[in-house]
Amino acid sequence: MPEDHDWEAYKVPPTRTPVSERTTSVPNPANYFQTAVNYVFDAPVAFVREWIERLQNRNKFYYYHQKFRRVPDLSECLEGDYLCYYEAEAQWRRDRMVDQEIVEIVRERMAACKQREGPNQFQNCAKEMELLAQVTKAYQDRYGDLGYHGNARTCLMKQKHRMMEERKAAQ
C-alpha cells in the first residue's frame, strides 16, 4: 500500500465524538440502581471467587501429571494375595502404555528428521535411527509375542524363559 494516501477518497472519521448535552439536572435512577446491585450482589461474589482462586493457586494440581506409587512386582506378591496381583497387573499395564508412547515419540522424531533432512537422512538422522532401533528392540524384548491379551504373568514368564536361555547359552 502506498505511503501517501488519497485523503479525499478515504475520509478519516472524526477524532472525537461530541458529548451529548444533559437536558435535566435530575440524576438518573438507573445509575443508583446499578451501583446498588453492584455492591450488594456482584462485589461479594467477586470477592469470594478471587479468594477461592488465590487458595487454588497456592496448590496447583495438574490432573494429567498423576503419579501412581510403585507397587511390588508380580514376582514379589505372596501366594493368594489377589489384591497384590491386581495392583501389579494395573502397574504393568501403565508401564506398557508408557513404553508404547516412548516408542511412538521416538518414531515421530525419526519421521520428522527424515522429512526435514530429505535425501541426507541417512547421515544426518543416524542418531535418531540408532535410538529408534534401541527403543524398539527393548520394547520387543519385553512385550513382543505377548499379543493383545498379554498380561503381567505371561510377561514375567517370558522374561524367566529368556533368562534361562541366556544362562544355557552362557554355559
N, C-alpha and C positions, 0 to 999 in steps of 0.2 A: 504494500500500500504506500502511495507516495507520501512524503512528509508534508507538503503544502496542500492542505485540504481546501476544497471549494466551499467556503463558509456560506455562500448564498444557496448552494444546492442542499447542504445539510445544516439545517438550523440547529443551533445549540439551545437546549432547554434553559429556562431562566434559572439562575443560580440560587435564588431564594424565593420561597413561596410566601405570598403575603399572609399575614396573620389576620384571622377573622376578628372583627371588632365585636366586643360584647355589647349586647343591646340592653342588658339589665344588670343591676348591681346585686341582685339576689343570688346567693350561692346555689350551686347545683346540688340537689339532694342525692343524686346518684353517686357523686364523689364521696359523700359522707357514708353512704351505704356500702360502697366498695371498700373503703378504708376499714369500716367496722367488720365486715366479713373477713377481710384480710387478717385483722388482729385476733378475731375470735376463732376462725377455723383454720386458715392457711398457716399462720405463724406457728401455732403449737405443733401441727402436723409436720411442718418443715423442720422444726427443732428436733422432734423425736426421730425423724428419719435421718437427719445428719448425725445425731447421737448414735443411732444404730450403725450407720455406715462407719463412723470412727471406731466403734468396737469391732466391727468386722474387718476393718483394715489392719488392725493390730494382729489378728490371727488369720492371715490369708491361707485359704485351703484350696488347693488345686485338685479337683477330683480326678484329673487324668494322670496324676502322679501318685496313684495309690500304691502303697508299699505293703507287701504281704510279708509276714515273718516267715523265716525259713523253718520248715518242719523236718523231722527226721526222714531220711530216705526210706524207701520200701524195705531195703535190706536191714535197716535198724529197727523196724517195727517188731513188736513181740507177737508171738503166735496168737491169733484170735483177737487182736486189737483192731477191730474193724474201723474205728474212728481214725486210727493212725493210717490204716490202708487208704481210707477216703482222702485224708489230707495229703498223703504222699501222691496219690493219683492226681489230685487237683493241682498240686505244685508241679508235677511232671507235665501236665497239660499246659500250664502257664509257661514253663520253661520251653516247651516245644513251640508255642506260639511266638515267644521272644526270639528263638533261634530261626524260625521261619522269617520273621521280619528282618533279622540281621542279614540273612541270605538275600532277601528281596532288596534291601537298601544297597548292599554291595553290588547286586546285579544292575540296579538302576544307575549307580555311579559308573559302572563299566559301560553301560549303554550311552550315558551322557558323554563319557570320554571318547567313545567311538564316534559319536555324532559330531563332537567338537573337532576331533583330530582328522577325521576323514581318511585319506589314504595313508597317513602316517600313524595310524592307530597301533600298529604292531610294535613300533619302537617307543612311542610316547605313552602308551597305556599299558606298558609291561608290568608296572607296579600294581595296577588295578586287576590285571589278568591273574597275577600271582596270588593276590589277596582273594579273588573270587575262587580260584582253584583250592586254596586252603580252606576257605569257609564251606564250600560245597562238599569237600572231602570230609571235613569234621561232621557236617550235618548228615552225610550219607553213612558215616561210620556209626553214628549214634542212632539215627532214626530210620535208616534205609531198610527196606524189606519188611517193615512192620505193617505196611498197608494203612488203610484209612482207619481201621478199628484197632490200631495199636494202642497199647496201654503201658503203664509203668512196669508191670510184671513181665510182659514179653520183652520190653526194652532191657530190663535187668537180666533176663535170661540170655538175650543176645550178647550183652556185654560179658557175661560169665563165659559163654561158649567161645567168644573171641579171645578172651584172656587165656582160656585153656589151650586153644590152638596156638597162641603165641608161645606158651610155655613148652608145648610139644615141639614146636619148630626150633626153640632155643636149645633143647636137649639134642 
